[in-house]
Amino acid sequence: MRKNFGKKSWFYPLPVLIIGTYNEDGSSDAMNAAWGGLYDSDKVVLCLSAGHKTTKNIHAKGAFTVAFADADHVISADYVGLVSGNTEQNKLEKSGFHTVKSEFVNAPIICELPVALECKFLKETDDGNIIGQIINVSIDENVLDNTGHLDMAKFHPIAFEPANNGYHVLGERVGNAFKDGTALK
Ligand SMILES: Cc1cc2nc3c(=O)[nH]c(=O)nc-3n(C[C@H](O)[C@H](O)[C@H](O)COP(=O)(O)O)c2cc1C
């Protein structure tokens, strides 16, 4: 037996994206976005409400960064999803995040979050979604292995679990993509 829940935006895993933008005065804003993902192979899509400070900043500056919230920064990540830069002038300071300017786009990188996509605003779709072109991916050396690749034993991104409003850490490796299925060929 299965239980029906009707129309829900339950999707697994939903990311916890932290979107970094510059405000008009050059200070940084950050917000939490779960409704977003990869678009095509080299772009991202964000489903952002028009009234968010982040949305206005993306239009004004033409750029944003996407970082992946991790297990060490759950409180900061949730805070930037609860409070708007429209009303809290010190949002970034209060969040505990610090930023440096991206070398590639006019947007801030959040120092505490090790993986960032640096994106140029490409377009807004007819239904209001924001599409960004990935210009660069930068990763903090602290989460690289000794061959210079991302080490998932050191990087602990979290997912948003919408049925129970939880944050869950992505866990152990259970398989090899593009390989394990060959056992059944
Ligand atoms: C877990 C979580 C996920 C969220 N996902 C989105 C989202 O995908 N799109 C959106 O417009 N707002 C989303 N929000 C709400 C914004 O993060 C929130 O309104 C924030 O205050 C906007 O900040 P800003 O006005 O400084 O840009 C989310 C909040 C949380 C806590």
The ligand as an SDF file (V2000), in Angstrom:
LIG
                    3D

 31 33  0  0  0  0  0  0  0  0999 V2000
   15.2650   26.1770    3.6300 C   0  0  0  0  0  0  0  0  0  0  0  0
   14.8900   27.4530    2.9030 C   0  0  0  0  0  0  0  0  0  0  0  0
   14.7800   27.4340    1.5170 C   0  0  0  0  0  0  0  0  0  0  0  0
   14.4050   28.5850    0.8190 C   0  0  0  0  0  0  0  0  0  0  0  0
   14.3010   28.5260   -0.5310 N   0  0  0  0  0  0  0  0  0  0  0  0
   13.9190   29.6220   -1.2180 C   0  0  0  0  0  0  0  0  0  0  0  0
   13.8280   29.5750   -2.6370 C   0  0  0  0  0  0  0  0  0  0  0  0
   14.1780   28.5770   -3.2920 O   0  0  0  0  0  0  0  0  0  0  0  0
   13.3700   30.6980   -3.2670 N   0  0  0  0  0  0  0  0  0  0  0  0
   13.0120   31.8290   -2.6000 C   0  0  0  0  0  0  0  0  0  0  0  0
   12.6130   32.8010   -3.2460 O   0  0  0  0  0  0  0  0  0  0  0  0
   13.1390   31.9170   -1.2460 N   0  0  0  0  0  0  0  0  0  0  0  0
   13.5940   30.8500   -0.5500 C   0  0  0  0  0  0  0  0  0  0  0  0
   13.7420   30.9150    0.8140 N   0  0  0  0  0  0  0  0  0  0  0  0
   13.4380   32.1760    1.5030 C   0  0  0  0  0  0  0  0  0  0  0  0
   14.5860   33.2060    1.3990 C   0  0  0  0  0  0  0  0  0  0  0  0
   15.8440   32.6390    1.7070 O   0  0  0  0  0  0  0  0  0  0  0  0
   14.3010   34.3500    2.4070 C   0  0  0  0  0  0  0  0  0  0  0  0
   13.0780   34.9810    2.0680 O   0  0  0  0  0  0  0  0  0  0  0  0
   15.4270   35.3700    2.5380 C   0  0  0  0  0  0  0  0  0  0  0  0
   15.1250   36.1850    3.6480 O   0  0  0  0  0  0  0  0  0  0  0  0
   15.6220   36.2660    1.3340 C   0  0  0  0  0  0  0  0  0  0  0  0
   16.7190   37.0960    1.6070 O   0  0  0  0  0  0  0  0  0  0  0  0
   17.0390   38.4430    0.8180 P   0  0  0  0  0  0  0  0  0  0  0  0
   15.7680   39.2830    0.8000 O   0  0  0  0  0  0  0  0  0  0  0  0
   18.1340   39.1000    1.6430 O   0  0  0  0  0  0  0  0  0  0  0  0
   17.4860   38.0640   -0.5470 O   0  0  0  0  0  0  0  0  0  0  0  0
   14.1520   29.7900    1.5360 C   0  0  0  0  0  0  0  0  0  0  0  0
   14.3060   29.8140    2.9230 C   0  0  0  0  0  0  0  0  0  0  0  0
   14.6830   28.6680    3.6020 C   0  0  0  0  0  0  0  0  0  0  0  0
   14.8620   28.7030    5.1010 C   0  0  0  0  0  0  0  0  0  0  0  0
  1  2  1  0
  2  3  1  0
  2 30  2  0
  3  4  2  0
  4  5  1  0
  4 28  1  0
  5  6  2  0
  6  7  1  0
  6 13  1  0
  7  8  2  0
  7  9  1  0
  9 10  1  0
 10 11  2  0
 10 12  1  0
 12 13  2  0
 13 14  1  0
 14 15  1  0
 14 28  1  0
 15 16  1  0
 16 17  1  0
 16 18  1  0
 18 19  1  0
 18 20  1  0
 20 21  1  0
 20 22  1  0
 22 23  1  0
 23 24  1  0
 24 25  2  0
 24 26  1  0
 24 27  1  0
 28 29  2  0
 29 30  1  0
 30 31  1  0
M  END
$$$$
